Each structure stands twice: as structure tokens, then as C-alpha cells.
Amino acid sequence: MTINADWHKSHRMPKNPTLEQRIQWHLEHQKHCHCRPISGKLLEEMKKRKLV
């Protein structure tokens, strides 16, 4: 897995993000960086919404 450091520097996760913000951030993250997979409860919620 590789990290896109430039993307991470310019796309910080908001402080105390809502679930919607977390989902949107991770969807964009998947497009631009592959440093780690989405997992846990967030992945479960995204699957329920048919986003992944």
C-alpha cells in the first residue's frame, strides 16, 4: 500500500466529523490514496448504503 502524502496534507479530516463527513472523506480517500482500507463500523455503514 502506498500513501499519497500530498493528498493527505490538503484533505484533512474535519475535527469531530459527522458520519456523513467521514463517509465522504473516505470515499474521496479511496480514489486518491491506498494507504489503508476502510474497515469496521464505517465500512459496515457504507455497505448498508451501497456505497462500496
PQR file with spaces between the fields and no chain letter, atoms N, CA, C, O and H, PARSE charges and radii, in Angstrom:
ATOM       1  N    MET     1       0.837   -1.180    0.000 -0.4000 1.5000
ATOM       2  CA   MET     1       0.000    0.000    0.000 -0.0000 2.0000
ATOM       3  C    MET     1       0.880    1.240    0.000  0.5500 1.7000
ATOM       4  O    MET     1       1.901    1.295    0.686 -0.5500 1.4000
ATOM       5  N    THR     2       0.475    2.221   -0.769 -0.4000 1.5000
ATOM       6  CA   THR     2       1.246    3.456   -0.832 -0.0000 2.0000
ATOM       7  C    THR     2       0.403    4.621   -0.337  0.5500 1.7000
ATOM       8  O    THR     2      -0.823    4.622   -0.454 -0.5500 1.4000
ATOM       9  H    THR     2      -0.354    2.176   -1.327  0.4000 1.0000
ATOM      10  N    ILE     3       1.087    5.607    0.217 -0.4000 1.5000
ATOM      11  CA   ILE     3       0.398    6.786    0.729 -0.0000 2.0000
ATOM      12  C    ILE     3       0.620    7.962   -0.220  0.5500 1.7000
ATOM      13  O    ILE     3       1.721    8.171   -0.729 -0.5500 1.4000
ATOM      14  H    ILE     3       2.082    5.606    0.312  0.4000 1.0000
ATOM      15  N    ASN     4      -0.427    8.708   -0.442 -0.4000 1.5000
ATOM      16  CA   ASN     4      -0.358    9.922   -1.247 -0.0000 2.0000
ATOM      17  C    ASN     4      -0.272   11.082   -0.254  0.5500 1.7000
ATOM      18  O    ASN     4      -1.288   11.666    0.122 -0.5500 1.4000
ATOM      19  H    ASN     4      -1.322    8.539   -0.029  0.4000 1.0000
ATOM      20  N    ALA     5       0.944   11.405    0.161 -0.4000 1.5000
ATOM      21  CA   ALA     5       1.158   12.414    1.202 -0.0000 2.0000
ATOM      22  C    ALA     5       0.608   13.778    0.809  0.5500 1.7000
ATOM      23  O    ALA     5       0.064   14.488    1.655 -0.5500 1.4000
ATOM      24  H    ALA     5       1.770   10.931   -0.145  0.4000 1.0000
ATOM      25  N    ASP     6       0.740   14.155   -0.452 -0.4000 1.5000
ATOM      26  CA   ASP     6       0.218   15.453   -0.896 -0.0000 2.0000
ATOM      27  C    ASP     6      -1.292   15.523   -0.720  0.5500 1.7000
ATOM      28  O    ASP     6      -1.822   16.544   -0.281 -0.5500 1.4000
ATOM      29  H    ASP     6       1.182   13.579   -1.139  0.4000 1.0000
ATOM      30  N    TRP     7      -1.985   14.443   -1.062 -0.4000 1.5000
ATOM      31  CA   TRP     7      -3.441   14.425   -0.904 -0.0000 2.0000
ATOM      32  C    TRP     7      -3.809   14.549    0.573  0.5500 1.7000
ATOM      33  O    TRP     7      -4.699   15.319    0.933 -0.5500 1.4000
ATOM      34  H    TRP     7      -1.554   13.614   -1.419  0.4000 1.0000
ATOM      35  N    HIS     8      -3.127   13.796    1.417 -0.4000 1.5000
ATOM      36  CA   HIS     8      -3.411   13.835    2.853 -0.0000 2.0000
ATOM      37  C    HIS     8      -3.191   15.228    3.435  0.5500 1.7000
ATOM      38  O    HIS     8      -3.972   15.676    4.275 -0.5500 1.4000
ATOM      39  H    HIS     8      -2.404   13.170    1.124  0.4000 1.0000
ATOM      40  N    LYS     9      -2.143   15.912    3.002 -0.4000 1.5000
ATOM      41  CA   LYS     9      -1.858   17.259    3.520 -0.0000 2.0000
ATOM      42  C    LYS     9      -2.944   18.252    3.151  0.5500 1.7000
ATOM      43  O    LYS     9      -3.265   19.142    3.939 -0.5500 1.4000
ATOM      44  H    LYS     9      -1.509   15.548    2.320  0.4000 1.0000
ATOM      45  N    SER    10      -3.505   18.112    1.978 -0.4000 1.5000
ATOM      46  CA   SER    10      -4.504   19.085    1.524 -0.0000 2.0000
ATOM      47  C    SER    10      -5.947   18.652    1.784  0.5500 1.7000
ATOM      48  O    SER    10      -6.877   19.401    1.483 -0.5500 1.4000
ATOM      49  H    SER    10      -3.245   17.389    1.338  0.4000 1.0000
ATOM      50  N    HIS    11      -6.144   17.462    2.334 -0.4000 1.5000
ATOM      51  CA   HIS    11      -7.501   16.957    2.599 -0.0000 2.0000
ATOM      52  C    HIS    11      -7.570   16.356    3.998  0.5500 1.7000
ATOM      53  O    HIS    11      -7.689   15.144    4.174 -0.5500 1.4000
ATOM      54  H    HIS    11      -5.389   16.853    2.578  0.4000 1.0000
ATOM      55  N    ARG    12      -7.494   17.222    4.963 -0.4000 1.5000
ATOM      56  CA   ARG    12      -7.562   16.779    6.358 -0.0000 2.0000
ATOM      57  C    ARG    12      -8.991   16.406    6.736  0.5500 1.7000
ATOM      58  O    ARG    12      -9.954   17.018    6.274 -0.5500 1.4000
ATOM      59  H    ARG    12      -7.398   18.207    4.821  0.4000 1.0000
ATOM      60  N    MET    13      -9.104   15.400    7.576 -0.4000 1.5000
ATOM      61  CA   MET    13     -10.407   15.029    8.135 -0.0000 2.0000
ATOM      62  C    MET    13     -10.821   16.164    9.071  0.5500 1.7000
ATOM      63  O    MET    13     -10.010   16.613    9.881 -0.5500 1.4000
ATOM      64  H    MET    13      -8.322   14.903    7.952  0.4000 1.0000
ATOM      65  N    PRO    14     -12.069   16.638    8.978 -0.5600 1.5000
ATOM      66  CA   PRO    14     -12.520   17.702    9.888  0.2800 2.0000
ATOM      67  C    PRO    14     -12.451   17.246   11.351  0.5500 1.7000
ATOM      68  O    PRO    14     -12.537   16.054   11.648 -0.5500 1.4000
ATOM      69  N    LYS    15     -12.295   18.206   12.245 -0.4000 1.5000
ATOM      70  CA   LYS    15     -12.291   17.896   13.668 -0.0000 2.0000
ATOM      71  C    LYS    15     -13.712   17.513   14.075  0.5500 1.7000
ATOM      72  O    LYS    15     -14.665   18.201   13.709 -0.5500 1.4000
ATOM      73  H    LYS    15     -12.224   19.174   12.004  0.4000 1.0000
ATOM      74  N    ASN    16     -13.863   16.436   14.817 -0.4000 1.5000
ATOM      75  CA   ASN    16     -15.169   15.917   15.244 -0.0000 2.0000
ATOM      76  C    ASN    16     -16.129   15.767   14.067  0.5500 1.7000
ATOM      77  O    ASN    16     -17.207   16.360   14.078 -0.5500 1.4000
ATOM      78  H    ASN    16     -13.089   15.876   15.113  0.4000 1.0000
ATOM      79  N    PRO    17     -15.758   14.985   13.052 -0.5600 1.5000
ATOM      80  CA   PRO    17     -16.595   14.867   11.851  0.2800 2.0000
ATOM      81  C    PRO    17     -17.903   14.126   12.113  0.5500 1.7000
ATOM      82  O    PRO    17     -17.979   13.240   12.964 -0.5500 1.4000
ATOM      83  N    THR    18     -18.915   14.510   11.367 -0.4000 1.5000
ATOM      84  CA   THR    18     -20.177   13.776   11.398 -0.0000 2.0000
ATOM      85  C    THR    18     -19.973   12.475   10.624  0.5500 1.7000
ATOM      86  O    THR    18     -18.964   12.303    9.941 -0.5500 1.4000
ATOM      87  H    THR    18     -18.853   15.230   10.675  0.4000 1.0000
ATOM      88  N    LEU    19     -20.920   11.578   10.734 -0.4000 1.5000
ATOM      89  CA   LEU    19     -20.844   10.331    9.973 -0.0000 2.0000
ATOM      90  C    LEU    19     -20.806   10.634    8.480  0.5500 1.7000
ATOM      91  O    LEU    19     -20.045   10.011    7.739 -0.5500 1.4000
ATOM      92  H    LEU    19     -21.739   11.718   11.289  0.4000 1.0000
ATOM      93  N    GLU    20     -21.614   11.579    8.040 -0.4000 1.5000
ATOM      94  CA   GLU    20     -21.637   11.949    6.616 -0.0000 2.0000
ATOM      95  C    GLU    20     -20.274   12.468    6.158  0.5500 1.7000
ATOM      96  O    GLU    20     -19.808   12.110    5.077 -0.5500 1.4000
ATOM      97  H    GLU    20     -22.232   12.085    8.641  0.4000 1.0000
ATOM      98  N    GLN    21     -19.636   13.304    6.970 -0.4000 1.5000
ATOM      99  CA   GLN    21     -18.318   13.832    6.618 -0.0000 2.0000
ATOM     100  C    GLN    21     -17.286   12.710    6.553  0.5500 1.7000
ATOM     101  O    GLN    21     -16.437   12.693    5.662 -0.5500 1.4000
ATOM     102  H    GLN    21     -20.015   13.595    7.849  0.4000 1.0000
ATOM     103  N    ARG    22     -17.360   11.786    7.485 -0.4000 1.5000
ATOM     104  CA   ARG    22     -16.425   10.658    7.485 -0.0000 2.0000
ATOM     105  C    ARG    22     -16.599    9.815    6.232  0.5500 1.7000
ATOM     106  O    ARG    22     -15.620    9.426    5.595 -0.5500 1.4000
ATOM     107  H    ARG    22     -18.050   11.800    8.209  0.4000 1.0000
ATOM     108  N    ILE    23     -17.840    9.537    5.883 -0.4000 1.5000
ATOM     109  CA   ILE    23     -18.107    8.734    4.689 -0.0000 2.0000
ATOM     110  C    ILE    23     -17.572    9.435    3.453  0.5500 1.7000
ATOM     111  O    ILE    23     -16.882    8.812    2.646 -0.5500 1.4000
ATOM     112  H    ILE    23     -18.636    9.853    6.401  0.4000 1.0000
ATOM     113  N    GLN    24     -17.875   10.714    3.287 -0.4000 1.5000
ATOM     114  CA   GLN    24     -17.414   11.455    2.111 -0.0000 2.0000
ATOM     115  C    GLN    24     -15.892   11.518    2.050  0.5500 1.7000
ATOM     116  O    GLN    24     -15.307   11.345    0.981 -0.5500 1.4000
ATOM     117  H    GLN    24     -18.435   11.219    3.943  0.4000 1.0000
ATOM     118  N    TRP    25     -15.248   11.763    3.190 -0.4000 1.5000
ATOM     119  CA   TRP    25     -13.793   11.835    3.220 -0.0000 2.0000
ATOM     120  C    TRP    25     -13.200   10.496    2.786  0.5500 1.7000
ATOM     121  O    TRP    25     -12.279   10.458    1.970 -0.5500 1.4000
ATOM     122  H    TRP    25     -15.723   11.904    4.058  0.4000 1.0000
ATOM     123  N    HIS    26     -13.719    9.411    3.327 -0.4000 1.5000
ATOM     124  CA   HIS    26     -13.174    8.096    2.994 -0.0000 2.0000
ATOM     125  C    HIS    26     -13.443    7.692    1.546  0.5500 1.7000
ATOM     126  O    HIS    26     -12.616    7.014    0.936 -0.5500 1.4000
ATOM     127  H    HIS    26     -14.467    9.441    3.990  0.4000 1.0000
ATOM     128  N    LEU    27     -14.567    8.089    0.994 -0.4000 1.5000
ATOM     129  CA   LEU    27     -14.827    7.801   -0.425 -0.0000 2.0000
ATOM     130  C    LEU    27     -13.809    8.523   -1.305  0.5500 1.7000
ATOM     131  O    LEU    27     -13.289    7.941   -2.257 -0.5500 1.4000
ATOM     132  H    LEU    27     -15.239    8.640    1.489  0.4000 1.0000
ATOM     133  N    GLU    28     -13.525    9.782   -0.993 -0.4000 1.5000
ATOM     134  CA   GLU    28     -12.507   10.524   -1.752 -0.0000 2.0000
ATOM     135  C    GLU    28     -11.128    9.917   -1.520  0.5500 1.7000
ATOM     136  O    GLU    28     -10.324    9.810   -2.446 -0.5500 1.4000
ATOM     137  H    GLU    28     -13.947   10.255   -0.219  0.4000 1.0000
ATOM     138  N    HIS    29     -10.863    9.526   -0.295 -0.4000 1.5000
ATOM     139  CA   HIS    29      -9.579    8.928    0.056 -0.0000 2.0000
ATOM     140  C    HIS    29      -9.326    7.675   -0.780  0.5500 1.7000
ATOM     141  O    HIS    29      -8.213    7.465   -1.263 -0.5500 1.4000
ATOM     142  H    HIS    29     -11.516    9.613    0.458  0.4000 1.0000
ATOM     143  N    GLN    30     -10.348    6.847   -0.950 -0.4000 1.5000
ATOM     144  CA   GLN    30     -10.216    5.632   -1.762 -0.0000 2.0000
ATOM     145  C    GLN    30      -9.802    5.950   -3.191  0.5500 1.7000
ATOM     146  O    GLN    30      -9.075    5.173   -3.811 -0.5500 1.4000
ATOM     147  H    GLN    30     -11.252    7.017   -0.557  0.4000 1.0000
ATOM     148  N    LYS    31     -10.253    7.080   -3.719 -0.4000 1.5000
ATOM     149  CA   LYS    31      -9.939    7.460   -5.104 -0.0000 2.0000
ATOM     150  C    LYS    31      -8.495    7.927   -5.258  0.5500 1.7000
ATOM     151  O    LYS    31      -7.893    7.741   -6.315 -0.5500 1.4000
ATOM     152  H    LYS    31     -10.843    7.711   -3.216  0.4000 1.0000
ATOM     153  N    HIS    32      -7.936    8.534   -4.207 -0.4000 1.5000
ATOM     154  CA   HIS    32      -6.654    9.216   -4.334 -0.0000 2.0000
ATOM     155  C    HIS    32      -5.497    8.584   -3.568  0.5500 1.7000
ATOM     156  O    HIS    32      -4.336    8.893   -3.837 -0.5500 1.4000
ATOM     157  H    HIS    32      -8.426    8.685   -3.348  0.4000 1.0000
ATOM     158  N    CYS    33      -5.797    7.718   -2.633 -0.4000 1.5000
ATOM     159  CA   CYS    33      -4.738    7.147   -1.800 -0.0000 2.0000
ATOM     160  C    CYS    33      -5.141    5.735   -1.397  0.5500 1.7000
ATOM     161  O    CYS    33      -6.319    5.446   -1.188 -0.5500 1.4000
ATOM     162  H    CYS    33      -6.740    7.467   -2.415  0.4000 1.0000
ATOM     163  N    HIS    34      -4.163    4.877   -1.292 -0.4000 1.5000
ATOM     164  CA   HIS    34      -4.441    3.486   -0.932 -0.0000 2.0000
ATOM     165  C    HIS    34      -3.590    3.065    0.261  0.5500 1.7000
ATOM     166  O    HIS    34      -3.069    1.951    0.302 -0.5500 1.4000
ATOM     167  H    HIS    34      -3.206    5.112   -1.462  0.4000 1.0000
ATOM     168  N    CYS    35      -3.455    3.970    1.232 -0.4000 1.5000
ATOM     169  CA   CYS    35      -2.586    3.674    2.369 -0.0000 2.0000
ATOM     170  C    CYS    35      -3.214    2.693    3.345  0.5500 1.7000
ATOM     171  O    CYS    35      -2.503    2.015    4.086 -0.5500 1.4000
ATOM     172  H    CYS    35      -3.879    4.876    1.198  0.4000 1.0000
ATOM     173  N    ARG    36      -4.547    2.610    3.353 -0.4000 1.5000
ATOM     174  CA   ARG    36      -5.216    1.639    4.224 -0.0000 2.0000
ATOM     175  C    ARG    36      -6.656    1.460    3.776  0.5500 1.7000
ATOM     176  O    ARG    36      -7.251    2.373    3.203 -0.5500 1.4000
ATOM     177  H    ARG    36      -5.125    3.161    2.751  0.4000 1.0000
ATOM     178  N    PRO    37      -7.210    0.298    4.033 -0.5600 1.5000
ATOM     179  CA   PRO    37      -8.601    0.050    3.632  0.2800 2.0000
ATOM     180  C    PRO    37      -9.589    0.645    4.636  0.5500 1.7000
ATOM     181  O    PRO    37      -9.241    0.903    5.788 -0.5500 1.4000
ATOM     182  N    ILE    38     -10.804    0.854    4.191 -0.4000 1.5000
ATOM     183  CA   ILE    38     -11.890    1.256    5.078 -0.0000 2.0000
ATOM     184  C    ILE    38     -12.289    0.008    5.854  0.5500 1.7000
ATOM     185  O    ILE    38     -12.405   -1.073    5.277 -0.5500 1.4000
ATOM     186  H    ILE    38     -11.087    0.645    3.255  0.4000 1.0000
ATOM     187  N    SER    39     -12.498    0.153    7.150 -0.4000 1.5000
ATOM     188  CA   SER    39     -12.842   -1.027    7.939 -0.0000 2.0000
ATOM     189  C    SER    39     -13.814   -0.684    9.060  0.5500 1.7000
ATOM     190  O    SER    39     -14.191    0.473    9.248 -0.5500 1.4000
ATOM     191  H    SER    39     -12.404    1.031    7.619  0.4000 1.0000
ATOM     192  N    GLY    40     -14.202   -1.694    9.785 -0.4000 1.5000
ATOM     193  CA   GLY    40     -15.022   -1.518   10.971 -0.0000 2.0000
ATOM     194  C    GLY    40     -16.425   -1.021   10.705  0.5500 1.7000
ATOM     195  O    GLY    40     -17.026   -1.312    9.670 -0.5500 1.4000
ATOM     196  H    GLY    40     -13.896   -2.634    9.633  0.4000 1.0000
ATOM     197  N    LYS    41     -16.933   -0.264   11.663 -0.4000 1.5000
ATOM     198  CA   LYS    41     -18.311    0.218   11.601 -0.0000 2.0000
ATOM     199  C    LYS    41     -18.546    1.140   10.411  0.5500 1.7000
ATOM     200  O    LYS    41     -19.638    1.159    9.842 -0.5500 1.4000
ATOM     201  H    LYS    41     -16.445   -0.028   12.504  0.4000 1.0000
ATOM     202  N    LEU    42     -17.528    1.901   10.037 -0.4000 1.5000
ATOM     203  CA   LEU    42     -17.680    2.795    8.888 -0.0000 2.0000
ATOM     204  C    LEU    42     -17.916    1.981    7.615  0.5500 1.7000
ATOM     205  O    LEU    42     -18.788    2.319    6.814 -0.5500 1.4000
ATOM     206  H    LEU    42     -16.642    1.886   10.499  0.4000 1.0000
ATOM     207  N    LEU    43     -17.159    0.932    7.431 -0.4000 1.5000
ATOM     208  CA   LEU    43     -17.340    0.068    6.265 -0.0000 2.0000
ATOM     209  C    LEU    43     -18.725   -0.577    6.284  0.5500 1.7000
ATOM     210  O    LEU    43     -19.387   -0.657    5.249 -0.5500 1.4000
ATOM     211  H    LEU    43     -16.451    0.657    8.082  0.4000 1.0000
ATOM     212  N    GLU    44     -19.157   -1.029    7.438 -0.4000 1.5000
ATOM     213  CA   GLU    44     -20.493   -1.627    7.555 -0.0000 2.0000
ATOM     214  C    GLU    44     -21.572   -0.630    7.135  0.5500 1.7000
ATOM     215  O    GLU    44     -22.491   -0.981    6.395 -0.5500 1.4000
ATOM     216  H    GLU    44     -18.619   -0.964    8.279  0.4000 1.0000
ATOM     217  N    GLU    45     -21.460    0.608    7.606 -0.4000 1.5000
ATOM     218  CA   GLU    45     -22.447    1.637    7.265 -0.0000 2.0000
ATOM     219  C    GLU    45     -22.415    1.948    5.770  0.5500 1.7000
ATOM     220  O    GLU    45     -23.464    2.137    5.154 -0.5500 1.4000
ATOM     221  H    GLU    45     -20.713    0.893    8.207  0.4000 1.0000
ATOM     222  N    MET    46     -21.230    2.001    5.190 -0.4000 1.5000
ATOM     223  CA   MET    46     -21.106    2.282    3.763 -0.0000 2.0000
ATOM     224  C    MET    46     -21.706    1.143    2.934  0.5500 1.7000
ATOM     225  O    MET    46     -22.300    1.388    1.884 -0.5500 1.4000
ATOM     226  H    MET    46     -20.378    1.847    5.691  0.4000 1.0000
ATOM     227  N    LYS    47     -21.556   -0.084    3.397 -0.4000 1.5000
ATOM     228  CA   LYS    47     -22.159   -1.225    2.699 -0.0000 2.0000
ATOM     229  C    LYS    47     -23.678   -1.166    2.785  0.5500 1.7000
ATOM     230  O    LYS    47     -24.363   -1.467    1.807 -0.5500 1.4000
ATOM     231  H    LYS    47     -21.074   -0.282    4.250  0.4000 1.0000
ATOM     232  N    LYS    48     -24.214   -0.782    3.939 -0.4000 1.5000
ATOM     233  CA   LYS    48     -25.666   -0.636    4.093 -0.0000 2.0000
ATOM     234  C    LYS    48     -26.219    0.370    3.097  0.5500 1.7000
ATOM     235  O    LYS    48     -27.313    0.202    2.557 -0.5500 1.4000
ATOM     236  H    LYS    48     -23.658   -0.538    4.734  0.4000 1.0000
ATOM     237  N    ARG    49     -25.436    1.425    2.864 -0.4000 1.5000
ATOM     238  CA   ARG    49     -25.854    2.488    1.946 -0.0000 2.0000
ATOM     239  C    ARG    49     -25.485    2.176    0.496  0.5500 1.7000
ATOM     240  O    ARG    49     -25.748    2.968   -0.409 -0.5500 1.4000
ATOM     241  H    ARG    49     -24.547    1.562    3.303  0.4000 1.0000
ATOM     242  N    LYS    50     -24.874    1.013    0.293 -0.4000 1.5000
ATOM     243  CA   LYS    50     -24.435    0.573   -1.042 -0.0000 2.0000
ATOM     244  C    LYS    50     -23.464    1.567   -1.681  0.5500 1.7000
ATOM     245  O    LYS    50     -23.554    1.874   -2.869 -0.5500 1.4000
ATOM     246  H    LYS    50     -24.661    0.370    1.029  0.4000 1.0000
ATOM     247  N    LEU    51     -22.532    2.062   -0.861 -0.4000 1.5000
ATOM     248  CA   LEU    51     -21.527    2.998   -1.345 -0.0000 2.0000
ATOM     249  C    LEU    51     -20.217    2.301   -1.690  0.5500 1.7000
ATOM     250  O    LEU    51     -19.380    2.860   -2.399 -0.5500 1.4000
ATOM     251  H    LEU    51     -22.458    1.813    0.105  0.4000 1.0000
ATOM     252  N    VAL    52     -20.041    1.092   -1.195 -0.4000 1.5000
ATOM     253  CA   VAL    52     -18.838    0.303   -1.517 -0.0000 2.0000
ATOM     254  C    VAL    52     -19.248   -1.101   -1.882  0.5500 1.7000
ATOM     255  O    VAL    52     -18.394   -1.934   -2.188 -0.5500 1.4000
ATOM     256  H    VAL    52     -20.721    0.638   -0.619  0.4000 1.0000
